[in-house]
């Protein structure tokens, strides 16, 4: 990654954070909890470009502009809302599971080949 890309990425992130801070307090709280959840669950797209977090801020800005409370936007089960957003996304857990399965299959094949 080039220096210019890093600088642009930081500027973009600062702008994103400023948008979050401009949201009503209840939206900020839910956004931060969702962000923590996504960092734990690990959807791969989270770190790529504008993506998921920017889309959530867009949605929250619309909800706030309409005078809705954050739970009117997400529903009471925020974790289920998050899961629904990433249901078709590849996660780091998926990548690790595939890697483990591949390594186990190699080891089993190698062991099987030795016994023949």
C-alpha positions as CSV (number, residue, x, y, z in Angstrom):
1,X,0.0,0.0,0.0
2,X,1.4,3.4,-1.0
3,X,1.7,6.3,1.4
4,X,-0.9,8.3,-0.5
5,X,-3.4,5.5,-0.1
6,X,-2.7,5.3,3.6
7,X,-3.2,9.1,3.9
8,X,-6.5,9.0,1.9
9,X,-7.7,6.0,4.0
10,X,-7.1,8.0,7.2
11,X,-8.9,11.0,5.9
12,X,-11.8,8.9,4.9
13,X,-11.9,7.2,8.3
14,X,-11.8,10.6,10.1
15,X,-14.7,11.8,8.0
16,X,-16.6,8.6,8.8
17,X,-15.9,9.1,12.6
18,X,-17.1,12.7,12.3
19,X,-20.4,11.5,10.8
20,X,-20.8,9.0,13.6
21,X,-20.2,11.8,16.2
22,X,-22.9,13.9,14.5
23,X,-25.5,11.3,15.1
24,X,-27.9,11.4,18.0
25,X,-26.5,9.8,21.2
26,X,-28.7,6.6,21.0
27,X,-27.5,6.1,17.4
28,X,-23.8,6.5,18.4
29,X,-24.2,4.0,21.2
30,X,-25.7,1.4,19.0
31,X,-23.2,2.1,16.2
32,X,-20.3,1.6,18.5
33,X,-21.8,-1.7,19.8
34,X,-22.4,-2.9,16.2
35,X,-18.8,-1.9,15.3
36,X,-17.5,-4.0,18.3
37,X,-19.7,-6.9,17.2
38,X,-18.4,-6.8,13.6
39,X,-14.8,-6.7,14.7
40,X,-15.4,-9.8,16.9
41,X,-17.3,-11.7,14.2
42,X,-15.0,-10.6,11.5
43,X,-16.7,-10.1,8.2
44,X,-13.9,-9.7,5.6
45,X,-15.7,-6.8,3.8
46,X,-15.5,-4.7,7.0
47,X,-11.9,-3.6,6.2
48,X,-12.5,-3.1,2.4
49,X,-13.3,0.3,1.2
50,X,-16.4,2.2,2.2
51,X,-18.4,-0.9,2.8
52,X,-20.5,-2.0,5.7
53,X,-19.8,0.6,8.4
54,X,-20.3,3.5,6.0
55,X,-23.6,2.0,4.9
56,X,-24.7,1.7,8.5
57,X,-24.0,5.4,9.0
58,X,-26.0,6.2,5.9
59,X,-28.9,4.2,7.2
60,X,-28.6,5.8,10.7
61,X,-28.4,9.3,9.2
62,X,-31.6,8.7,7.3
63,X,-33.4,7.3,10.4
64,X,-32.3,10.2,12.5
65,X,-33.4,12.7,9.8
66,X,-36.9,11.0,9.9
67,X,-37.0,11.4,13.6
68,X,-36.9,7.7,14.3
69,X,-35.2,6.2,17.4
70,X,-32.3,3.9,16.6
71,X,-34.2,0.8,17.6
72,X,-37.0,1.7,15.2
73,X,-34.3,1.4,12.5
74,X,-32.5,-1.8,13.7
75,X,-35.2,-3.5,15.7
76,X,-34.8,-4.5,19.4
77,X,-32.4,-7.4,18.6
78,X,-29.4,-5.5,17.3
79,X,-27.2,-8.6,17.1
80,X,-29.8,-10.3,14.8
81,X,-29.8,-7.1,12.7
82,X,-26.0,-7.3,12.5
83,X,-26.1,-11.0,11.6
84,X,-28.6,-10.3,8.8
85,X,-26.4,-7.6,7.4
86,X,-23.5,-10.0,7.1
87,X,-25.3,-13.3,6.4
88,X,-23.9,-13.7,2.9
89,X,-20.4,-12.3,3.8
90,X,-17.3,-14.3,4.2
91,X,-15.9,-14.0,7.7
92,X,-12.4,-14.6,9.0
93,X,-13.8,-17.6,10.9
94,X,-14.8,-19.0,7.5
95,X,-11.3,-18.5,6.1
96,X,-9.8,-20.2,9.2
97,X,-12.2,-23.1,9.1
98,X,-11.4,-23.7,5.4
99,X,-7.7,-23.6,6.2
100,X,-8.0,-26.1,9.1
101,X,-10.1,-28.4,6.9
102,X,-7.5,-28.2,4.1
103,X,-4.6,-29.0,6.5
104,X,-6.5,-31.9,8.1
105,X,-7.3,-33.3,4.7
106,X,-3.6,-33.0,3.6
107,X,-2.5,-34.8,6.8
108,X,-5.1,-37.6,6.5
109,X,-4.2,-38.1,2.8
110,X,-0.5,-38.2,3.7
111,X,-1.0,-40.7,6.5
112,X,-3.3,-42.8,4.2
113,X,-0.6,-42.8,1.5
114,X,2.0,-44.0,3.9
115,X,-0.1,-47.0,5.0
116,X,-0.6,-48.2,1.5
